[in-house]
């Protein structure tokens, strides 16, 4: 006797006196289902990976672009099976730092190619010597 996609005969065949609700719950949820926290962390990591690949598209030199793309792929692939939560948090922080650094470098490279040397120096304040020594 079948109704929809659930086979009522399965419950009778095993000799269990299960309710329909518990039989469906145990048969429908795979053991490898991610928790909400794991799912959100996974989405965050995939977002960082996609953003890193998007950022590499803006690298002007083709060899550098390929190197960065391959490096990102290898790093994410290498750490794919990590389970230690502290290590995962650290890797997420490092990946975000690498992404920000890449974006900053690309922004600086983009700005330096658009401005001439005279324009670059003209935006420095008169007290630039004090700023350089204080840093």
N, C-alpha and C positions, 0 to 999 in steps of 0.2 A: 504494500500500500504506500503510494507516494503522494505527497502534497507539495507542490512547488519544487524546490530543489533539496528539501530535507527528506531523508529516507527514514520513516518511522520504524521500518523493519530492523534497522541497525540497532536501535535501542532494545528491541525484543530479542534479537539474535544473541546479544551478549548477556542476556539474563539480568540486566540491571534494571532496577525500578527507578529510572531517572525521570525527572520532569522534562518537558520539552525545552524550557528555558535553560536549564543547566546542561542539557545535551547539546544544544546549539552553541552555548558559550564555550564549552570545552572543544567542540569540533571546529569552530570558526577561527579562533585566535591561535596563530602559530607561536611556537615557543620562542622564536627569534624576534618577536615584536619589540621595537624600541619604546622606551618610556618617553614621556613628553620632554623631559629634560635632555635625554639623549638625542631625540629628534631635533630639538631646537639647537643644540650644540652642533649637530651634524650640518644643519642648514647654515649656521654661522660659518663653519669651516668651509663649506662649499662656496659660500658667498665671498669669503676672503680669496679662495682659489680663483674664482671667476674674475674678481677685481684685479688680481695680480696678472692674469692672462690679458685682461683688457688694457692694463697699464703697459704691458710689454709691447702692445701694438703701436704705441707712440714712440718707441725707441727708434731713432733714425737709422742707425747702422744695422744692417741685416744680420751680420754675424753676432753682434751683441744681443739683438732681439732673440735670435735662435738660442743662444747660450742661456739667457734669462728664462725663456720659456721652458727649455729642457731642465734647467735647475729647479724651477718651481714644480714641475711635474715629478721629478725624482724625489724631491723633499716630501711632497705630499704622499707620494706612493710609498716611500720608505716608512713613513709614520702612520700609515693607514691602519695598522692593526694594534696601535697603542691602546692600552687599557687603563694605565695609571692616571687617575684624574688630575693629580698635581702636574704630572708631566704634560698632559694634554693642555691644561691651562697655560703652562709655560710656553708650549709650542704655538698656541693661539696668539699669545702676547708677542712672541718673536715674529710670527708671520705678519701680524699687524704692523710691527715696527719696520720690517723689511718693505712692506707695501707702502707705508708712509714715506720711507726714505727714497724709494724708487719714484714715487710721485713728486716728492720735493726736488729730486735730481732732475727729473724731466721738466718740471716747471722752471727751474733755474736755467737749464740748457735752452729751453724755449725762449725765456726772457733775454738771455745773453745773445742769442742769435738775432733777436729783433732790434735790440738797442745798439747804438754805436758806442765806442769807448768814451767819447765825449759826453754822451747822454748818461752813461753809467756813473761817471765821476761827478757830474753836475748835481746828482741827487744826494750826494753825501753832505752832511751838515758841516759847518765850519769847525766844530769841535770833534771831528772824526778821530783825531789822535787820542783824545781822552776816552772815547768809546772803545777803541781798539785795546788800549792798555788796561781798561777796567774789566774786560772780558777775559 
